[in-house]
Amino acid sequence: MILDHSSIQEQRMHELHLTEGAWLQRFLLSQPESGMGYQQVELHLRDGRIIPNLIVLNAEIVLLPEEYNNVAENDIEIVAVLNGATSKNPAL
């Protein structure tokens, strides 16, 4: 999948800042980048929702569509990186 920067710029995005050293950031740092400074991911939330085609900048900031502005890091159950690797939140 090729990142379409125009679609990101057109949408209002919410920034979810990841906790330094927490499971999600550690996992992302262990995975290759999709491009310079970013990864493409899919998030699976505890309530069953799946949010596809997200961008994570420098394993620090998840860009979420504005409709998901209430999602917190502890709502994330599974993260899947574009390269096929996945990780589950060990606290769940």
QUIKAJO-V701939 format. One record per residue. SS is DSSP state (H for helix, E for strand, L for the rest). PSI is psi in whole degrees, 0 to 359 (none if undefined). Layout:
ss->(SS/SS)
psi->(PSI/PSI)
//
This chain:
ss->(L/L/L/L/H/H/H/H/H/H/L/L/E/E/E/E/E/L/L/L/L/L/H/H/H/H/H/H/H/L/L/L/L/L/E/L/L/E/E/E/E/E/E/E/E/L/L/L/L/E/E/E/E/E/E/E/E/L/L/L/E/E/E/E/E/H/H/H/L/L/L/L/H/H/H/E/E/E/E/E/E/L/L/L/L/E/E/E/L/L/L/L)
psi->(135/135/126/97/330/325/328/317/329/333/149/127/146/136/119/110/123/148/127/126/357/169/319/314/319/317/311/322/338/355/151/155/150/333/182/108/9/161/146/129/167/132/137/120/159/332/6/347/148/129/106/167/49/158/135/124/122/33/28/324/122/126/111/142/147/329/345/26/348/0/130/164/323/356/346/123/315/142/135/124/150/327/358/350/145/158/143/143/117/343/350/none)
//
